[in-house]
Amino acid sequence: MEAQGNKENTPRMPVDRLLAQHCRILANVDAVEQFAAGAAPSHADKMADKRWAFTRDLLLHFARMESTIYGPMMNDRREHAQQTAALASVETATLMAEYREHVARWQGPHPADQWETYRRAIARLMRRIRTRLEAEAAEIVPLLPIQHDGPRSGPTRETYAAEAWEIRGVLFDGVPLPNS
């Protein structure tokens, strides 16, 4: 089954690829939760590579959802699909704002210095990510393939590319996040 594009070469994402992305991100979430359940890491563990890999996969997934699913579905001939896609896009943007706030909060101190606080923040963030992915699977996937009704206005404005590069700068170069 594929998330079909229209005749004008709209991008599409096969449902099996979408669900494989969910599995990968959920495996990453499980790994982060296991890490946070353990002892505080040493200060020698900068964690940047792990944090970037997680961020990259997550933001790439959400960018793909915006461009190949939510945007096109907002022009679906089914009003329910339009509303569901619009709400999912807003919820994804809200989650990404929370993710960005988390990165900004933890860009300075090493998490080991405030391990219990960091663990709680990670647990909350992982629950939010899990909830978003479960909502995609339960609310968006059943609406695929997209049923276009006339011309498509294009993907939503959210690409998360800028956020990814800013977060990468924080993790590897210590560049502070700009104020939102």
N, C-alpha and C positions, 0 to 999 in steps of 0.2 A: 504494500500500500504506500502511496506517495502523497505528499502534500503537493497537489498539482498546481502548476503555474497556468496563466492564461495563454492565449495564442500569441501574445506579444512578447514572448520570452521572459515572462516573470520567473524569477528564481524559484526553485522549489527545494524542499528538503524531504527526502524519504523518511517515513515514519520510523523505519527501523534504525536509521542513523540518529534521529532525534532521541529515540529510546536508548540507544547505545550511549549517547552523550549523557543522558540522565544517569545511566549506570556508572559511567566513569566519574561524574561529579559526585554522585552519592558514595562511591568508593573513596573518593578524596575526602568527603565529609566524614566518613567513618574513620579514616586515618587521622584527620585533624582531631576528632573527638578522642581517639585513643591516645594521641600525643598529649592532649590537654588533661587527660585523666592520670597521666604519669607524673613523675617528679619533675620539678622545674629544670629546664635545660641549663647547661653550663653557659657562661658568658662567651665561651669560645664558639658556641653554635650560634652563628649570626642569623640563621633561619631564612635568609633572603631567598635562596634558591627554592626552598620548599614553598614559601609564601608566594613567590612569583609564579611557580607552576600552578598552584591552586588558582590564583587570580587570573592567569592567562586562560585556563580552561573555562572558568566560570564566565568571564567577560566575553570570550569568543562565543560561547553558547548563547548568552543573552543577546549578543549582537546578531547572531544568525536568526534567532527567534524574531527579533524586531524586523529584520529585512526580508525574511522569507516566509514568515507565518503571520505575525501580528499586523504588519502594514498591509499586506495583501488581503488578510481576512477582514480588515476594517472596511473593505469594499465588497464583501461577500453579499450575495443577494439575500441571505438570511439575516434578518435584523438581530436575532439572538447571537449569531456568530460575530457580527460587527461589535455588539456591546461587550461580548465576552473578550474579544481581542483587545478592545480599547481598555477595558479594566485590567487585563493581564499586562498590558504595556505600562500602565500607571503603577501597578503593583511591582513590576520589575524595576522601574525607575526608582521607586521608593526603597526597595531592597538595596539597589546599587548606591543610593545616597547613604544608607546605613552602613554599607560595606566601606564606603569612602570615609565616613566618620570614624569607623573602627581603625582603619589604616592611619588616619590622621592622629588619633588618640595614641596609637602604639608606635609611632614613627620615631619617637625619641628614646624612651626608656626601654631597656631590654626587658622582655616579659618576665624573666626570672625574678626581677626586682619586686614585682607586684603579682606574683604567680596566681594567687587566689582570685584577685580581681580580673586578671587576664583570662583565667579559666572560665569564669562566669560570663565574661563578654564573648568568648569563643563559643560557649555552649548556646547562648542566645542567638548568635549569628548563624550557627550551623542549623539550629531549629528553623530559623527564618528561610534559609536556603532550601532545606528539605521541604518545607511547606510550599515554597514557590514551585519547586520541581514536581511535587505531588499534584499541585493545582494544574500545572501544564498537562500532566498525564491524564488527569480526570476531566478537565474542562475544555482543553484545546484539542487534544488528539482526537476525541470522538467527533469533532467538527470537521476533520480533514476527510477528503480533500476540500480545498477552498472552492467555493462556487461563486465565481465572479459575476458581477452584474454591471456590465459596461466598462468604461475605461478605468484604469487603475491609476491612482494618484501617486503611487510609489511607496517606498518603505517609510516607516516612522522616522522621526528625526534622531532617535536614540541609536547610536552605534557603539558607544562605550569605548571607542578607540582612544580618545583623549584621556579618559579615566585610566585605561590600562597603562599608557605611557607615563602618566603622572605617578601612578602607584609603583611602577617599575623604578622610576627615579628615586622614590622614597626608599624602596627596599635596597637598592644597590648603590645609590650615590648620596643618600642622606638628604636629598632635596626636599624641603618642606612642601606639603601640599598647599596650593594657593587656596585662599578663602573662597568658599562657594558663594 
